[in-house]
Amino acid sequence: MNQDFEKNKKALLEKITALHHSDLPHSEPLSKQAFPDVIVFGALSPFMEVLIDALEKKRPLEFFQDPGKATDYCLDHEVSNVILDMDLPTDWKMATDVFTTVRMMKTTLHFILLTKSPQSTPVETLAAQGAEVLTKPFGTDMLFKKLTMLPRI
C-alpha cells in the first residue's frame, strides 16, 4: 500500500508541475528551491525566447502569454518584477490590462516595459503610472540592473 501511495504521489506531482509550467516555451522545470520573483508577459516570439533564456540563467521566472493567468499569478504570489512586452506580436492592450489590474492591487510592484517605441501613447501612459521603460534593443546587463530583488525573510 505504501508503494501505491508513493507512485500516486509522484504522478500527481508530475501533473501539477506540467500544468504549472504549461505556458513556458520549453519543458525545463525551474529549480524547486527557487521561487520566481520575475514574471514575463508577452507573445511567444524569437525575441521572447532569447529574453527568457537569458533571464532564466540568472533569475527564477514565470512566463505567461495569457493575460488572465499572468494577472492571477501576480496577485496570488509574492513577486517583485513584472516585465511586459509592448510590441507586436504581443497585443499592447493585453499588456496594459495586466499592468492596470495588478497595479490596482499591488501598488509597489516593479514593472518594466519592453518596447521599440518609448514615445507611443500606451507606453507613455504606463510610464506615467510608474512603469520603467527599456527601449529595444537593449543588453541583458541593462535589464538585470533594472530588476529589483525580492526581499527574502
C-alpha positions in Angstrom: 0.0 0.0 0.0 2.9 2.4 0.8 4.3 1.7 -2.7 1.0 2.7 -4.3 0.9 5.9 -2.3 4.4 6.9 -3.4 3.6 6.1 -7.0 0.3 8.1 -6.9 2.1 11.0 -5.1 4.8 11.1 -7.8 2.3 11.0 -10.6 0.3 13.8 -9.1 3.3 16.0 -8.5 4.4 15.5 -12.1 0.9 16.5 -13.4 0.9 19.6 -11.2 4.3 20.6 -12.4 3.3 20.1 -16.0 0.2 22.3 -15.5 2.1 24.9 -13.6 4.7 25.3 -16.4 2.4 24.8 -19.4 2.9 28.4 -20.6 6.7 28.1 -20.6 8.2 28.0 -24.1 10.2 24.8 -23.2 9.8 21.9 -20.8 12.8 22.5 -18.4 11.4 22.7 -14.9 12.5 25.6 -12.7 14.6 24.8 -9.6 12.5 23.5 -6.8 14.3 25.8 -4.3 13.9 28.9 -6.4 10.6 30.9 -6.2 10.0 33.1 -9.3 10.3 36.8 -8.5 10.1 37.8 -12.1 7.0 37.5 -14.3 7.3 37.9 -18.0 4.2 38.6 -20.1 4.2 38.6 -23.9 3.5 36.6 -27.1 6.0 33.9 -27.8 8.4 35.1 -30.4 12.1 34.8 -31.2 12.8 37.9 -29.1 10.8 36.4 -26.2 12.6 33.1 -26.4 16.0 34.8 -26.2 14.9 37.0 -23.4 13.5 34.1 -21.3 16.6 32.0 -21.9 18.9 34.9 -20.8 16.7 35.6 -17.7 16.4 32.0 -16.6 20.1 31.7 -16.3 20.2 34.3 -13.6 16.7 34.6 -12.1 13.8 32.3 -11.4 10.8 33.4 -13.6 7.4 32.5 -14.9 6.4 33.3 -18.5 2.8 33.9 -19.5 1.1 34.5 -22.8 -2.4 34.7 -21.3 -3.1 38.0 -19.5 -5.6 36.4 -17.1 -3.0 33.8 -16.0 -0.3 36.4 -15.7 -2.6 38.6 -13.6 -3.7 35.8 -11.3 -0.1 34.7 -10.7 1.0 38.2 -9.8 -1.9 38.6 -7.4 -1.6 35.1 -5.8 2.2 35.1 -5.4 4.9 37.3 -4.0 6.8 38.6 -7.0 8.9 41.7 -7.3 9.2 42.3 -11.0 6.8 42.2 -13.9 8.2 42.5 -17.4 5.7 43.4 -20.1 6.4 43.3 -23.8 4.6 46.1 -25.5 5.4 45.3 -29.2 3.9 43.0 -31.7 3.2 40.1 -31.7 2.2 40.9 -28.2 -1.1 42.9 -28.0 -0.3 46.1 -26.1 -3.9 46.2 -24.9 -3.4 42.9 -23.1 -0.1 44.1 -21.5 -1.9 47.2 -20.4 -4.7 45.1 -18.8 -2.1 43.1 -16.9 -0.5 46.3 -15.7 -3.7 48.0 -14.7 -5.2 45.1 -12.8 -2.1 44.2 -10.9 -1.1 47.8 -10.2 -4.5 48.4 -8.5 -3.9 45.5 -6.0 -0.1 45.7 -5.6 0.9 49.3 -5.9 4.6 48.7 -5.1 5.2 46.0 -7.7 8.0 47.0 -10.1 7.0 47.0 -13.8 9.4 47.1 -16.8 8.0 47.8 -20.3 10.0 46.5 -23.2 9.4 48.4 -26.4 10.8 49.8 -29.7 8.5 52.8 -29.4 9.0 54.5 -26.0 7.0 57.6 -27.2 3.9 55.6 -28.0 0.8 56.6 -26.1 0.3 53.3 -24.3 3.9 53.2 -23.2 4.0 56.8 -22.0 0.7 56.2 -20.2 2.0 53.3 -18.2 5.4 55.1 -17.6 3.4 58.0 -16.1 1.9 55.5 -13.6 5.4 54.3 -12.5 6.5 51.6 -15.0 10.1 51.7 -16.2 10.7 51.7 -19.9 13.5 49.7 -21.6 13.9 50.5 -25.2 14.7 47.7 -27.6 17.4 46.7 -28.5 18.9 46.5 -25.1 21.6 44.4 -23.4 20.8 41.9 -20.8 23.1 43.7 -18.4 20.8 46.7 -18.6 17.8 44.6 -17.9 19.4 42.9 -14.9 20.3 46.4 -13.5 16.6 47.4 -13.7 15.3 44.2 -11.9 14.7 44.6 -8.2 15.5 41.9 -5.7 12.7 40.3 -3.8 13.4 40.7 -0.1 13.8 37.2 1.4 12.7 36.7 5.0 
